[in-house]
Amino acid sequence: MASLWFWIVAAMVATYVVLDGFDLGAGAIYLMAAKTTEERRKVLRAIGPVWDGNEVWLLAAGGTLYFAFPQLYAASFSGFYLPLMMVLWLLMLRAIGIEFRAHVESHVWQGFFDVIFSVSSILLAVFLGAALGNVVRGVPLDSTGYFFEPLWTDFKLSKEVGVLDWYTVLIGVMALVTLAAHGSYYVALKTDGDLGRRARGLALICWPLQFFLTFSSLVATYFIRPDIMTNYSQHPIGIVAPVVVVGSLAAMLWANPKGKEKVAFVASSLYIAFMLVGAAFALYPVVLPARDHTYDLTIYNTAAANHGLKVGLAWWTLGAVLAITYFVFLYRMFRGKVQLGKGHY
């Protein structure tokens, strides 16, 4: 049961990153792609009906983590207290930027909230990437099962690591470029005219950076954690993840210049999902590695009681069916190109 819940949590995190990723990416390219008030309204209308719903997956993943792996939840939320508070503030600032802009007529204040929305989206992408980098790199857990990390120390991979070092910053930059491309494909899919062309152009600029950072991050990961390849050598099915990642990169490069926005967006979604699946596959059964592997948190020493996990699976399944039904309905309601008119955005 613990293994099943590990993959459930991994799938929920991947779903959140794919769905809210295009919101964050749209925010990251917002000031570059959208030049006029009408174009900025189009971007906001493209993500407006779904952005807050997408963030529900983050809350659901956190709640599932708390239920299935309470020791992991306690250790990670206490150790990452400072960056989690920063992420919370950035989420609020991003919401303020989106919502307040729609309620003011002043061009000065609209410009101010545009900057708030875009900058908070960029920083969120970087911090979420850095969080993944921390999980892969390992944290300074001790025999108590807890840890504390400052925001940064000397940016080296020493015993006294911080949330930000050269490796986690690399992963954060890769996340920013990846989500900027993801958001560009989504904006191109949902809009037309000059805005759509600029979005496709930005995605084309992101592709070589994404390609370089993808393979640089894989080399860096192997450099700092050679054991990351153990599961891949023992279970050949794991090769599916890197194959899909490489294939999706090729599909994005082929589809974007041809104006096949939907193909490019689906390929970007697969890239993100299988990068995360590949990371989870490499770590399993570890859920939070320690710098000293003696203190690793695994599915075996952090999971809730087996009976509770079995009972919870029935209720989680019901909730998942309802959530998926709602999201299918929501995305079908707002499919197609966005049109400006009277409305909130």
C-alpha positions as CSV (number, residue, x, y, z in Angstrom):
1,M,0.0,0.0,0.0
2,A,2.8,2.4,0.8
3,S,4.2,2.0,-2.8
4,L,0.8,2.7,-4.3
5,W,0.5,5.9,-2.3
6,F,4.0,6.9,-3.3
7,W,2.9,6.8,-6.9
8,I,-0.4,8.5,-6.2
9,V,1.3,11.4,-4.6
10,A,3.9,11.5,-7.5
11,A,1.0,11.5,-10.0
12,M,-0.8,14.4,-8.2
13,V,2.4,16.5,-8.0
14,A,2.9,15.9,-11.8
15,T,-0.7,16.8,-12.5
16,Y,-0.3,20.1,-10.6
17,V,2.9,21.0,-12.3
18,V,1.5,20.3,-15.8
19,L,-1.8,22.2,-15.1
20,D,-0.6,25.1,-13.0
21,G,2.7,25.1,-15.0
22,F,1.1,26.7,-18.0
23,D,-0.4,29.4,-15.8
24,L,3.0,30.1,-14.3
25,G,4.6,30.0,-17.7
26,A,2.0,32.4,-19.1
27,G,2.8,34.7,-16.3
28,A,6.5,34.4,-16.9
29,I,6.2,35.5,-20.6
30,Y,3.3,37.9,-19.9
31,L,5.2,41.2,-20.2
32,M,7.2,40.0,-23.2
33,A,4.4,38.3,-25.3
34,A,1.5,40.7,-24.5
35,K,2.3,44.3,-25.6
36,T,-1.1,46.0,-25.4
37,T,-3.9,46.1,-22.8
38,E,-6.1,43.9,-25.1
39,E,-3.4,41.3,-25.5
40,R,-2.8,41.2,-21.7
41,R,-6.5,40.7,-21.2
42,K,-6.4,37.8,-23.6
43,V,-3.6,36.1,-21.7
44,L,-5.5,36.6,-18.4
45,R,-8.7,35.4,-20.0
46,A,-6.9,32.3,-21.3
47,I,-5.8,31.3,-17.8
48,G,-8.5,33.1,-15.8
49,P,-11.2,30.4,-15.7
50,V,-8.8,27.7,-14.6
51,W,-5.8,29.1,-12.8
52,D,-7.3,28.9,-9.3
53,G,-8.7,25.5,-10.0
54,N,-5.3,24.2,-11.1
55,E,-3.8,25.2,-7.7
56,V,-6.3,22.9,-6.0
57,W,-4.1,20.0,-7.1
58,L,-1.3,21.5,-5.0
59,L,-3.5,21.5,-1.9
60,A,-4.8,18.0,-2.7
61,A,-1.2,16.7,-3.1
62,G,-0.3,18.3,0.2
63,G,-3.3,16.8,1.9
64,T,-2.6,13.4,0.5
65,L,1.0,13.6,1.6
66,Y,-0.1,14.4,5.1
67,F,-2.5,11.4,5.2
68,A,-0.2,8.8,3.6
69,F,3.2,9.9,4.8
70,P,2.8,11.9,8.0
71,Q,6.4,11.7,9.1
72,L,7.5,13.0,5.7
73,Y,5.0,15.8,5.9
74,A,6.2,16.8,9.4
75,A,9.9,16.7,8.4
76,S,9.6,18.5,5.1
77,F,7.2,21.3,6.2
78,S,9.3,22.1,9.2
79,G,12.6,22.0,7.4
80,F,11.4,24.0,4.4
81,Y,9.4,26.4,6.5
82,L,11.1,29.6,5.1
83,P,10.8,28.7,1.4
84,L,7.2,27.5,1.9
85,M,6.3,30.8,3.4
86,M,7.9,32.5,0.5
87,V,5.9,30.3,-1.9
88,L,2.7,31.1,0.0
89,W,3.4,34.8,-0.4
90,L,4.2,34.5,-4.0
91,L,0.9,32.6,-4.6
92,M,-1.0,35.4,-2.9
93,L,0.8,38.1,-4.8
94,R,0.1,36.3,-8.1
95,A,-3.6,36.1,-7.2
96,I,-3.5,39.8,-6.3
97,G,-1.9,40.7,-9.6
98,I,-4.6,38.8,-11.6
99,E,-7.6,39.9,-9.6
100,F,-6.9,43.5,-8.7
101,R,-5.9,44.4,-12.3
102,A,-9.5,43.6,-13.4
103,H,-10.9,46.0,-10.9
104,V,-8.9,49.2,-11.6
105,E,-9.2,51.5,-14.6
106,S,-5.9,53.4,-14.1
107,H,-3.2,52.3,-16.6
108,V,-0.6,53.0,-14.0
109,W,-2.1,50.6,-11.5
110,Q,-2.8,48.1,-14.2
111,G,0.9,48.2,-15.2
112,F,1.9,47.8,-11.5
113,F,-0.3,44.7,-11.1
114,D,1.0,43.3,-14.4
115,V,4.5,43.4,-13.0
116,I,3.4,41.8,-9.7
117,F,1.7,39.0,-11.7
118,S,4.7,38.3,-13.9
119,V,7.5,38.6,-11.3
120,S,5.6,36.4,-8.8
121,S,5.1,33.8,-11.6
122,I,8.8,33.8,-12.5
123,L,9.9,33.4,-8.8
124,L,7.3,30.7,-8.2
125,A,8.7,28.7,-11.1
126,V,12.2,29.1,-9.8
127,F,11.3,28.1,-6.2
128,L,9.3,25.1,-7.3
129,G,12.2,23.9,-9.4
130,A,14.6,24.5,-6.5
131,A,12.3,22.5,-4.2
132,L,12.6,19.5,-6.6
133,G,16.4,20.0,-6.7
134,N,16.5,19.8,-2.9
135,V,14.5,16.6,-2.9
136,V,16.9,15.0,-5.4
137,R,20.1,16.4,-3.9
138,G,19.1,15.5,-0.3
139,V,18.7,17.5,2.9
140,P,20.6,17.5,6.2
141,L,18.3,15.1,8.0
142,D,19.6,13.7,11.3
143,S,18.7,10.9,13.7
144,T,15.6,12.7,14.9
145,G,14.1,12.7,11.4
146,Y,14.1,16.5,11.1
147,F,16.3,19.1,9.6
148,F,16.6,22.9,9.0
149,E,18.0,24.6,5.9
150,P,18.8,28.3,5.6
151,L,17.9,30.0,2.3
152,W,21.5,29.7,1.2
153,T,25.0,29.3,2.7
154,D,28.0,29.3,0.3
155,F,26.2,27.8,-2.8
156,K,28.5,24.7,-2.4
157,L,27.4,21.1,-1.8
158,S,28.9,21.0,1.6
159,K,27.5,19.5,4.8
160,E,25.9,22.8,5.6
161,V,23.7,23.1,2.5
162,G,21.1,25.8,2.0
163,V,17.9,25.7,0.0
164,L,19.7,27.4,-2.8
165,D,23.1,26.1,-4.0
166,W,24.5,25.7,-7.5
167,Y,22.6,22.5,-8.1
168,T,19.2,23.7,-6.9
169,V,19.6,27.0,-8.7
170,L,20.3,25.0,-11.9
171,I,17.1,23.0,-11.4
172,G,15.2,26.2,-10.6
173,V,16.4,27.9,-13.9
174,M,15.5,24.7,-15.8
175,A,12.0,24.8,-14.3
176,L,11.6,28.5,-15.3
177,V,12.6,27.9,-18.9
178,T,10.5,24.7,-19.1
179,L,7.4,26.4,-17.7
180,A,8.0,29.5,-19.8
181,A,8.0,27.3,-22.9
182,H,4.9,25.4,-21.6
183,G,3.1,28.7,-21.0
184,S,4.1,29.9,-24.5
185,Y,2.6,26.9,-26.1
186,Y,-0.6,27.3,-24.1
187,V,-0.9,31.0,-25.0
188,A,-0.3,30.2,-28.7
189,L,-3.0,27.5,-28.5
190,K,-5.5,29.9,-26.9
191,T,-4.9,33.1,-28.8
192,D,-4.2,34.2,-32.4
193,G,-2.8,37.2,-34.3
194,D,0.4,38.9,-33.1
195,L,0.1,37.6,-29.6
196,G,0.0,34.0,-30.8
197,R,3.0,34.5,-33.1
198,R,5.0,36.1,-30.3
199,A,4.2,33.2,-28.0
200,R,5.4,30.7,-30.6
201,G,8.5,32.8,-31.1
202,L,9.3,32.8,-27.3
203,A,8.8,29.0,-27.2
204,L,11.2,28.6,-30.1
205,I,13.8,30.7,-28.1
206,C,13.2,28.6,-25.0
207,W,13.7,25.2,-26.8
208,P,17.6,25.2,-27.1
209,L,17.8,26.5,-23.5
210,Q,15.4,23.7,-22.4
211,F,17.4,21.1,-24.3
212,F,20.7,22.3,-22.9
213,L,19.4,22.6,-19.3
214,T,17.7,19.2,-19.5
215,F,20.9,17.3,-20.2
216,S,23.0,19.6,-18.0
217,S,20.8,18.8,-15.1
218,L,20.9,15.1,-15.7
219,V,24.7,15.2,-15.8
220,A,24.8,17.3,-12.7
221,T,22.4,14.9,-10.9
222,Y,24.5,11.9,-11.7
223,F,27.6,13.9,-10.5
224,I,26.2,14.6,-7.1
225,R,24.2,11.3,-6.7
226,P,25.6,8.4,-8.8
227,D,23.2,6.1,-7.0
228,I,20.4,7.8,-8.9
229,M,20.8,5.2,-11.7
230,T,20.4,2.2,-9.5
231,N,16.7,1.7,-10.1
232,Y,17.2,2.2,-13.8
233,S,19.8,-0.5,-14.0
234,Q,17.6,-2.9,-11.9
235,H,14.3,-2.2,-13.6
236,P,14.6,-1.7,-17.4
237,I,11.1,-0.4,-17.7
238,G,12.4,2.9,-16.3
239,I,13.9,3.7,-19.7
240,V,10.4,4.7,-20.8
241,A,10.8,8.0,-18.9
242,P,13.9,9.3,-20.7
243,V,12.7,8.0,-24.0
244,V,9.4,10.0,-23.7
245,V,11.4,13.1,-22.5
246,V,13.7,13.0,-25.6
247,G,10.7,12.3,-27.9
248,S,8.7,15.1,-26.5
249,L,11.6,17.5,-26.9
250,A,11.8,16.5,-30.6
251,A,8.0,16.8,-31.0
252,M,8.1,20.4,-29.6
253,L,10.8,21.3,-32.0
254,W,8.9,19.9,-35.0
255,A,5.4,21.1,-34.1
256,N,6.0,24.7,-33.0
257,P,7.4,26.2,-36.2
258,K,4.6,24.4,-38.2
259,G,1.9,26.1,-36.1
260,K,0.7,22.9,-34.5
261,E,0.1,24.4,-31.1
262,K,-1.9,21.5,-29.7
263,V,0.8,19.0,-30.5
264,A,3.5,21.2,-29.0
265,F,1.5,21.7,-25.9
266,V,0.8,18.0,-25.4
267,A,4.5,17.3,-26.0
268,S,5.4,19.9,-23.4
269,S,3.0,18.3,-20.9
270,L,4.5,14.9,-21.5
271,Y,8.0,16.3,-21.1
272,I,7.1,17.8,-17.7
273,A,5.2,14.7,-16.5
274,F,7.9,12.2,-17.4
275,M,10.7,14.3,-16.1
276,L,8.9,14.2,-12.7
277,V,8.1,10.5,-13.1
278,G,11.7,9.8,-14.0
279,A,12.8,11.6,-10.8
280,A,10.3,9.7,-8.7
281,F,11.4,6.3,-10.3
282,A,15.0,7.1,-9.5
283,L,14.3,8.0,-5.9
284,Y,11.9,5.1,-5.0
285,P,11.5,3.9,-2.3
286,V,13.1,7.1,-0.8
287,V,10.7,10.0,-0.3
288,L,13.2,12.4,1.1
289,P,16.9,11.6,0.8
290,A,19.3,12.7,3.5
291,R,22.8,14.0,2.9
292,D,23.8,11.0,5.1
293,H,21.8,8.2,3.6
294,T,21.6,6.5,7.0
295,Y,18.8,8.9,7.8
296,D,16.9,8.7,4.5
297,L,13.1,9.0,4.8
298,T,11.5,6.1,2.9
299,I,8.0,4.8,2.3
300,Y,8.7,2.2,5.0
301,N,9.6,4.6,7.9
302,T,7.2,7.4,7.0
303,A,3.9,5.8,5.9
304,A,0.7,5.7,7.9
305,A,-0.7,2.4,9.2
306,N,-1.6,-0.1,6.5
307,H,-5.3,-0.2,7.5
308,G,-5.6,3.5,7.3
309,L,-4.0,3.5,3.8
310,K,-6.5,0.9,2.6
311,V,-9.6,2.8,4.0
312,G,-8.2,6.1,2.6
313,L,-7.8,4.6,-0.8
314,A,-11.6,4.2,-1.2
315,W,-12.3,7.8,-0.2
316,W,-9.4,9.1,-2.3
317,T,-10.7,7.3,-5.4
318,L,-14.1,8.8,-5.0
319,G,-12.6,12.3,-4.6
320,A,-10.3,11.8,-7.6
321,V,-13.2,10.8,-9.8
322,L,-15.1,13.9,-8.8
323,A,-12.1,16.1,-9.3
324,I,-11.3,14.7,-12.8
325,T,-14.9,15.0,-13.8
326,Y,-15.0,18.6,-12.8
327,F,-11.8,19.4,-14.6
328,V,-12.9,17.7,-17.8
329,F,-16.1,19.7,-17.7
330,L,-14.2,23.0,-16.9
331,Y,-11.7,22.6,-19.8
332,R,-14.5,21.6,-22.2
333,M,-16.5,24.7,-21.3
334,F,-13.5,27.0,-22.0
335,R,-12.0,25.2,-25.0
336,G,-11.1,27.1,-28.2
337,K,-9.5,30.5,-28.8
338,V,-10.3,33.2,-26.2
339,Q,-12.5,36.1,-27.2
340,L,-12.6,39.5,-25.5
341,G,-15.8,41.0,-24.3
342,K,-17.5,42.0,-21.2
343,G,-16.2,40.0,-18.3
344,H,-14.0,39.8,-15.3
345,Y,-10.7,40.0,-17.2
